[in-house]
Amino acid sequence: MRKLNRLLYSNKFFAFIMLLLQVVAFVSMYIWISDYSKVLIGFSTLLSAVLIIFEINRTEEPTFKMTWITLIAIVPVFGSLFYLYTRAKGVSHNIRDDYNKVRKINKKYLIQDEEVIKNITLTNKNEKGFMEYLSQYGGSPVYSNTAVQYYPIGEKMYEDMKKELLKAEKFIFMEFFIINTTSKMWHEIFEILKHKVRQGVEVRLMYDAMGCISTMPRHYNEVIERYGIKCRVFSPIVPLLSTHQNNRDHRKIVVIDGSVAFCGGINIADEYINEKVRFGHWKDTGVMLRGEAVAGFTAMFFELWDVNDETAEDAGKYIEMSKGNSVDSDGFVLPFSDTPLDDVYIGKRAYIHNLNNATDYTYIMTPYLVIDDELYECMKYAAQRGVDVKIIMPHIPDKPYAFWLARTYYKELLEAGIEIYEYTPGFVHAKMSVSDGSRAIVGTINHDYRSLYLHYECAAYMMNVPAIIDIVSDFKDTFAASQKITLEDLKHFNIFTRIIGHITRLVAPLI
């Protein structure tokens, strides 16, 4: 039943309805050759032409443009209706206004320490401008005095997360894309949260409506609230009517007392900690921050928590708690969030920054690989100027169509000198990039159109923190556990899946 609900509430179901209308329209015109059919053909042609001209003149990533133009031109009824449906931004505009309002209120608590910027300039002049860019659009200053713990596997992060939750004395904020209410992981966390509420700790929990549609009963937020936990569902959806359902809250954030924050690819479901086997061994990663940079994730949590509220909450008392939790540690940390509503794609820019500024190597780990021309050219250019570019992908996919699509990029990447590895023990869900042992990104941002353009995402950008050594070491261990893909290997890929992948690539940005 839950799988059926997920289908009915998805944009794929709407796409099916639109395609069905296309077939009905063609059949109707064939049966009823009359003035009405001519009117319908004329209206459809005119609408398609108007939408194509409109799309050509939009300021948008070129691959999106070509996908929409192709779709509207080939199947005008389906393409036009689907375009109008997905471009209806009324609700999203309301979310954007609330989002910006919250950022403006809390900005006064996120003041950049100029001494930190000065130290960055002394360390690496090229980083100063990028850090200021990332801070301006990502919502957080860059911090020093922050210790980073890297987790190469979900179960290790989960054990530390439970320990930190049990230590909470003031507040716990949690935000996840997926929560599976039947999982051991959720039952253990839920018990801790209920216990903490009884101790007087303020607990807030937010989850994404679409992400949890098949893993959580409807109105489960009411069950959670009975125990004194404040709970919100991000962007509840209505079948066929939710025009903003493409823009999901894909973030994973835990903040405890302003002293500790967790972020990474790990959701609350047993496969993320290998308690349940779904696609072989599940490889996921994350980080724990201690110190001043936790303030960035605290502010980030309120960006979406206050969406659709009549008044935006001043979160100053929570954000400023991090100032008293300074930790003496090397390096710099900049927490950042990415929104699909401002046409500034900072997650993509962060990955490109790692590629463009690498001199020795850039290593990438991602579950999905659906990249635009710009990102591909940056990878290609890095490899051509002698940078060792390596990408780790799953060998056992969670979504076969996405995996077949990703493999269509292999040939051009390999020919450009980029190495591709597939994690043979199972599925890679980690979202990260490391460059030259000095810069790293760990968070929720996949190398695909959804994460880079359509979802709300978050990550930590790190420079010269000791934990980067652990990240590089984990990459090397994962390379050793993976199969290196060659051009010869591509010839042996299943012909059927190769065809499906190339067909799917026609509409890759919309998947």
C-alpha positions in Angstrom: 0.0 0.0 0.0 2.8 2.4 0.8 4.5 1.8 -2.5 1.2 2.5 -4.2 0.9 5.8 -2.2 4.4 6.8 -3.2 3.6 6.2 -6.9 0.3 8.1 -6.7 1.9 11.1 -5.0 4.9 11.2 -7.4 5.5 13.4 -10.4 6.0 10.2 -12.4 2.3 9.4 -11.9 1.4 12.9 -13.2 3.7 12.3 -16.2 1.9 9.1 -16.9 -1.5 10.9 -16.8 -0.1 13.5 -19.2 1.2 10.9 -21.5 -2.2 9.1 -21.4 -3.8 12.4 -22.4 -1.4 12.7 -25.3 -2.5 9.2 -26.5 -6.2 10.1 -26.0 -5.7 13.4 -27.9 -4.1 11.6 -30.9 -6.8 8.9 -31.0 -9.6 11.4 -30.7 -8.1 13.4 -33.6 -7.8 10.3 -35.7 -11.5 9.2 -35.0 -13.1 12.6 -35.2 -11.7 14.4 -38.2 -13.6 17.6 -37.8 -13.1 21.3 -37.2 -12.7 20.5 -33.5 -9.7 18.4 -34.1 -8.2 21.1 -36.3 -8.8 23.6 -33.4 -7.2 21.2 -31.0 -4.2 20.7 -33.3 -3.9 24.4 -33.8 -4.1 25.2 -30.1 -1.6 22.5 -29.2 0.9 23.7 -31.8 0.5 27.4 -30.7 0.9 26.5 -27.0 4.0 24.4 -27.8 5.5 27.2 -29.8 4.9 29.7 -27.1 6.4 27.5 -24.4 9.5 26.7 -26.5 10.1 30.4 -27.2 9.6 31.1 -23.4 12.0 28.3 -22.5 14.7 29.5 -25.0 14.6 32.9 -23.4 14.8 31.7 -19.8 18.0 32.0 -17.8 18.6 28.4 -17.1 21.1 25.6 -17.4 21.4 24.6 -21.1 20.7 20.9 -20.6 17.4 21.7 -18.9 16.5 23.9 -21.8 17.2 21.3 -24.5 15.3 18.6 -22.5 12.2 20.7 -22.2 12.3 21.9 -25.8 12.8 18.3 -27.1 10.0 17.0 -24.9 7.5 19.7 -25.9 8.4 19.4 -29.6 8.2 15.6 -29.8 5.0 15.1 -27.6 3.3 18.5 -27.5 0.3 17.7 -25.4 2.2 15.7 -22.8 5.2 18.0 -22.9 3.3 21.2 -22.7 1.0 20.1 -19.8 3.9 18.6 -17.9 6.0 21.7 -18.4 3.1 24.0 -17.1 2.6 21.7 -14.2 6.2 21.6 -13.0 6.8 25.3 -13.7 3.8 26.4 -11.6 5.8 28.0 -8.7 3.1 29.6 -6.6 3.7 27.4 -3.5 7.5 27.4 -4.1 7.5 31.2 -4.2 5.8 31.2 -0.8 8.5 28.9 0.5 11.2 31.0 -0.9 9.8 34.1 0.8 9.6 32.4 4.2 13.1 30.9 3.7 14.6 34.3 2.9 12.8 35.9 5.8 14.3 33.4 8.3 17.7 33.9 6.9 17.4 37.7 7.2 16.3 37.5 10.9 19.1 35.1 11.9 21.8 36.7 9.8 22.7 39.1 12.6 23.9 36.1 14.7 26.1 34.8 11.9 28.8 37.4 11.8 32.0 36.6 10.0 35.2 36.7 12.1 37.5 38.8 10.0 40.5 37.2 11.8 39.4 33.9 10.3 39.3 35.4 6.8 42.8 36.9 7.3 44.1 33.5 8.3 42.6 31.9 5.3 44.2 34.5 3.0 47.6 33.8 4.6 47.1 30.1 4.1 45.7 30.2 0.5 44.7 33.4 -1.3 42.6 31.5 -3.8 40.3 30.3 -1.0 39.3 33.7 0.3 36.9 34.7 -2.6 35.4 31.2 -2.7 34.7 31.2 1.0 33.1 34.6 0.8 30.9 33.4 -2.1 30.0 30.2 -0.2 29.2 32.2 2.9 27.0 34.7 1.1 24.8 32.2 -0.7 25.2 29.3 1.7 24.1 31.2 4.7 26.9 30.6 7.2 30.3 32.2 7.9 33.5 30.2 7.8 34.7 29.1 11.2 37.9 28.0 12.9 37.9 26.5 16.4 35.9 23.5 15.2 36.9 19.8 15.5 35.7 17.4 12.8 35.2 13.7 13.2 34.8 11.8 9.9 32.8 8.6 9.7 33.6 6.1 6.9 30.5 4.0 7.6 27.0 4.7 8.8 26.9 2.4 11.8 29.9 4.2 13.4 28.3 7.6 13.1 25.0 6.2 14.4 26.6 4.9 17.6 28.2 8.3 18.3 24.9 10.1 17.4 23.1 8.0 20.1 25.8 8.9 22.7 25.5 12.6 21.9 21.7 12.5 22.0 21.8 11.0 25.4 24.1 13.8 26.6 21.7 16.5 25.5 20.7 19.0 28.2 19.1 22.0 26.4 17.9 21.1 22.9 17.9 18.5 20.0 17.1 19.5 16.4 16.8 16.7 13.8 16.0 17.0 10.1 15.9 14.0 7.8 14.8 13.2 4.3 13.7 9.6 5.2 12.6 8.1 8.5 11.5 4.5 8.5 9.2 4.0 11.5 9.5 0.2 11.4 13.3 0.4 11.7 15.4 -0.5 14.7 17.3 2.8 14.2 14.1 4.8 14.5 12.8 2.9 17.6 16.1 3.5 19.4 16.2 7.2 18.5 12.5 7.7 19.3 13.0 6.2 22.8 16.0 8.6 23.4 13.9 11.6 22.2 11.0 10.7 24.5 13.4 10.2 27.4 15.0 13.6 26.7 11.6 15.4 26.6 10.8 13.9 30.0 14.1 15.4 31.3 13.0 18.9 30.0 15.1 19.0 26.8 13.5 20.8 23.9 13.2 18.4 21.0 12.3 19.3 17.4 12.0 16.9 14.5 11.4 17.6 10.8 11.1 15.2 7.9 10.3 15.4 4.2 6.8 14.3 3.2 7.8 12.7 -0.1 10.9 11.0 1.4 8.8 9.4 4.0 5.7 8.5 2.0 6.5 4.8 1.8 8.3 4.5 5.2 5.9 6.3 7.5 2.2 6.2 8.1 0.3 9.4 7.2 -0.2 11.8 10.1 2.6 10.1 12.1 3.7 13.5 13.1 0.7 13.6 15.4 1.9 10.4 17.1 5.4 12.0 17.6 3.8 15.2 19.1 1.9 13.2 21.7 5.2 12.7 23.5 6.0 16.4 23.6 8.3 16.4 20.6 7.7 19.4 18.2 7.3 17.8 14.8 6.9 19.3 11.3 6.4 17.7 7.9 8.2 19.6 5.1 6.0 20.3 2.1 3.0 17.9 2.5 1.9 16.8 -0.9 -1.5 16.3 -2.6 -1.6 13.9 -5.6 -1.5 15.8 -9.0 -1.9 19.2 -7.2 1.5 19.7 -5.6 3.5 21.8 -8.1 6.5 22.0 -5.7 7.0 18.3 -5.1 10.2 18.2 -7.2 11.8 20.5 -4.5 12.3 18.1 -1.6 14.1 18.6 1.7 17.0 16.1 1.1 19.0 17.4 4.1 20.2 15.3 7.0 21.0 17.4 10.1 21.3 16.8 13.8 22.2 19.6 16.2 22.6 19.0 20.0 22.9 21.9 22.5 24.7 24.0 20.0 27.9 22.1 20.7 27.6 19.1 18.3 26.3 18.7 14.8 26.0 15.7 12.5 25.6 15.8 8.7 26.1 13.3 5.9 24.2 10.8 3.7 22.7 8.8 6.5 18.9 8.7 6.9 17.0 7.0 9.7 16.5 3.5 8.3 18.2 0.2 9.0 19.9 -0.1 5.6 22.0 3.0 6.4 23.7 1.2 9.3 23.8 -2.3 7.6 21.2 -3.6 10.1 19.2 -4.5 7.0 20.6 -5.7 3.7 18.9 -4.3 0.6 21.6 -3.7 -2.0 24.6 -5.5 -0.6 26.8 -3.7 1.8 25.7 -0.1 2.3 28.6 2.4 2.2 27.7 5.8 3.7 29.6 8.6 5.3 29.2 11.6 7.5 30.8 14.1 9.8 30.4 15.3 13.4 31.4 18.9 14.2 32.3 20.2 17.6 32.8 23.9 18.1 31.8 27.2 16.6 30.8 25.9 13.2 27.8 24.1 14.8 26.1 27.5 14.7 25.9 27.3 10.9 23.9 24.0 11.1 21.7 25.4 13.9 20.7 28.4 11.7 20.3 26.1 8.7 17.7 24.0 10.6 15.5 27.0 11.1 15.6 28.0 7.4 13.0 25.2 6.7 11.5 24.8 10.1 9.9 28.1 9.8 8.5 27.7 6.3 4.8 28.4 6.1 4.8 30.0 9.6 3.1 33.3 9.9 6.0 34.7 11.9 9.6 33.7 11.5 11.3 32.7 14.8 14.3 34.5 16.0 16.8 31.6 16.7 19.5 33.7 18.2 19.5 32.0 21.6 20.2 28.7 19.9 22.7 29.9 17.4 24.8 31.8 19.9 25.2 28.7 22.2 27.9 27.5 19.8 30.1 30.5 20.8 30.6 29.0 24.2 31.7 25.6 22.7 34.8 26.7 20.9 37.3 23.8 20.3 41.0 24.4 19.7 41.5 22.7 16.3 43.3 23.3 13.0 41.7 24.3 9.8 38.4 25.9 8.7 34.8 24.7 8.4 32.0 26.3 6.4 28.5 24.7 6.8 26.3 25.6 3.8 22.9 24.9 2.5 21.6 25.0 -1.0 18.1 26.0 -2.1 16.5 25.4 -5.5 14.7 28.8 -5.3 17.5 31.2 -5.9 19.1 30.0 -9.2 22.5 29.9 -7.4 23.8 26.4 -7.5 26.4 26.5 -4.8 26.6 22.7 -4.3 27.7 22.4 -7.9 30.1 25.3 -7.5 31.7 23.7 -4.5 32.3 20.5 -6.4 33.7 22.5 -9.4 35.9 24.5 -7.1 37.5 21.3 -5.9 38.1 20.2 -9.5 39.4 23.5 -10.7 41.8 24.1 -7.9 43.3 20.7 -7.7 46.9 20.2 -8.6 47.4 16.5 -7.7 44.0 14.8 -7.3 40.2 15.0 -6.8 38.3 12.0 -5.6 34.5 11.9 -5.8 32.0 9.5 -4.2 28.4 9.5 -5.3 25.4 7.1 -5.6 24.2 8.8 -8.8 26.0 10.3 -11.7 23.9 12.5 -13.9 26.0 15.6 -14.8 25.6 18.6 -17.0 28.0 19.7 -19.6 29.7 22.2 -17.3 30.5 19.7 -14.6 31.7 17.2 -17.2 34.0 19.8 -18.8 35.5 20.6 -15.4 36.2 17.0 -14.8 37.6 16.6 -18.2 39.8 19.7 -18.0 41.2 18.6 -14.6 42.1 15.2 -16.0 43.7 16.8 -19.1 46.0 19.0 -17.1 47.3 16.1 -15.1 45.0 16.0 -12.1 44.1 12.4 -10.9 40.3 12.4 -11.1 38.6 9.3 -9.7 34.9 8.6 -9.2 33.4 5.9 -7.0 30.0 4.6 -7.9 27.8 1.7 -6.6 28.0 -1.7 -8.2 24.6 -2.8 -6.8 22.2 0.1 -7.5 19.1 1.1 -5.5 17.4 2.5 -8.6 18.3 0.5 -11.7 17.2 3.2 -14.2 19.4 5.8 -12.5 22.3 3.3 -12.5 21.9 2.5 -16.2 21.7 6.2 -16.9 24.9 6.9 -15.0 26.7 4.3 -17.0 26.0 6.1 -20.2 28.5 8.8 -19.0 31.3 6.2 -18.4 32.7 6.1 -22.0 33.2 9.9 -22.3 34.6 10.1 -18.8 37.1 7.3 -19.3 38.2 8.6 -22.7 38.9 12.0 -20.9 41.3 10.2 -18.6 39.0 10.0 -15.6 39.0 6.7 -13.6 35.7 5.1 -12.5 35.3 2.5 -9.8 32.3 0.5 -8.8 32.0 -0.5 -5.2 31.6 -4.3 -5.6 30.4 -5.1 -2.1 27.2 -3.2 -2.7 25.7 0.3 -2.7 27.5 3.6 -2.2 25.3 6.3 -0.8 28.1 8.7 0.3 28.1 12.3 -1.2 31.6 13.7 -1.0 34.7 15.1 -2.7 38.3 15.6 -1.6 41.0 17.5 -3.3 44.8 17.5 -2.7 44.4 16.4 0.9 43.5 20.0 1.8 39.8 20.6 0.8 36.8 18.3 1.3 33.0 18.4 1.0 30.9 16.0 3.0 27.1 16.3 3.0 23.9 15.4 1.2 24.6 16.6 -2.4 24.7 13.9 -5.1 26.3 14.5 -8.5 22.9 14.6 -10.2 20.4 17.1 -11.4 18.1 16.6 -8.4 20.7 17.4 -5.8 22.5 20.1 -7.8 19.4 22.0 -9.0 16.1 20.8 -7.5 16.5 19.8 -3.8 17.2 21.6 -0.6 20.7 20.3 0.4 23.5 20.8 2.9 27.1 20.0 3.5 30.3 21.0 5.3 33.1 22.5 3.3 36.4 21.9 5.0 39.9 23.2 4.5 43.0 21.9 6.2 41.2 20.1 9.0 42.9 17.0 10.3 39.9 14.8 9.4 40.7 15.2 5.7 43.5 12.7 6.2 40.9 10.2 7.3 38.7 11.1 4.3 41.6 10.4 1.9 42.4 7.2 3.7 38.8 6.0 3.3 38.8 6.8 -0.4 41.9 4.7 -0.9 40.4 1.8 1.1 37.2 2.1 -1.0 39.2 2.0 -4.3 40.8 -1.2 -3.1 37.4 -2.7 -2.4 36.0 -1.6 -5.8 36.2 -2.7 -9.5 38.1 -0.3 -11.7 36.0 0.1 -14.9 37.7 0.0 -18.3 36.6 0.8 -21.8 36.8 -3.0 -22.4 34.3 -3.5 -19.6 31.8 -1.3 -21.2 31.5 -3.7 -24.2 30.2 -6.4 -21.8 27.5 -4.3 -20.2 24.0 -5.7 -20.9 22.8 -4.3 -24.2 19.2 -3.9 -23.0 20.3 -1.8 -20.0 22.6 0.3 -22.2 19.7 1.1 -24.5 17.4 2.0 -21.6 20.1 4.2 -20.2 20.6 6.1 -23.4 16.9 6.6 -23.9 16.6 7.8 -20.3 19.4 10.3 -20.8 17.1 12.2 -23.2 15.1 13.4 -20.1 17.9 13.0 -17.5 17.3 16.5 -15.9 13.6 15.6 -15.3 14.2 12.2 -13.6 
